[in-house]
């Protein structure tokens, strides 16, 4: 498994992987978000891909957290369903966790509550649930999904990122 910075040439493979991920996990929740714009939104170019045998199989991005200039928000983590079980998600998470530690910044992420595989992965890696909210946007079934906020294991335990009221990001 190779982890490297994302390039523009990766976008077609990532969109195909995102479409397959949506079909299995409903991530992203809204099918209209299977787009280049959504994938690149807010990552300031700090994004990595996982490659296995020369094929792009996963993605992760990080950006400055809106709520705290000294924290980073991890987002757009996904691994193509047929490529799971090879350590891609863990390798991508390790990359972002290392990046945040090197910068001396806390790291947070949001996950939709129905994504239990992701929640189990974060918990297994020592991430802590620190809050949550009900999204202001609606899923295709008309409900407002529950969003869970997690903090990375290396974060300063005395700080908790203020939880938003739900942004139309999914």
C-alpha positions, 0 to 999 in steps of 0.5 A, a space after each residue: 500500500 502506497 500513500 501519496 499526495 493526490 494529483 489531478 490525474 487521480 480524480 477520475 479513479 477517485 470519483 469511481 471509488 466514491 460512486 462505489 462507496 456511496 452504493 455500499 455505504 451511502 457515503 456521501 449521503 447525497 448522491 449529488 455529492 459524487 462530484 469533483 467539486 464535493 471531493 475537492 471542497 475545503 481541503 486546501 490541496 492537502 489530500 492523499 490517496 492510497 494506491 494498491 498495485 498501481 490503482 487508486 483505492 482510497 482518499 483522505 483530506 484535511 483542512 483548517 477547522 472552521 471553528 478553531 484556527 489551531 485544529 485540523 478537520 479530517 474529511 473525505 475518507 473513503 476506500 473503494 469497497 472491493 479494496 477494503 481489508 488491505 489496510 488502506 483506511 488505516 494507512 490514510 488515517 496514520 498519514 493525516 494523524 502524523 501530519 497533524 502531530 507534526 504541525 502541533 495541531 489537534 485533529 477532528 472528524 465528523 461522521 454520519 451515525 449510520 456509518 458504523 464501519 467508520 465509527 468502529 475504525 476510529 474507535 479501534 484507533 483510539 479516537 474519542 467521541 466528543 460531541 455531535 449534532 443533527 444535520 440541517 440538511 436532509 438525506 434522500 429519505 427526508 431525515 436529518 442525519 445525526 453527525 458524530 464528532 471525534 477527536 484524534 488520540 493525540 489531541 490535547 485532552 483539555 480542548 474540545 472543538 466547538 460543535 457546529 449546528 450542522 452544515 450542508 456539507 454532505 
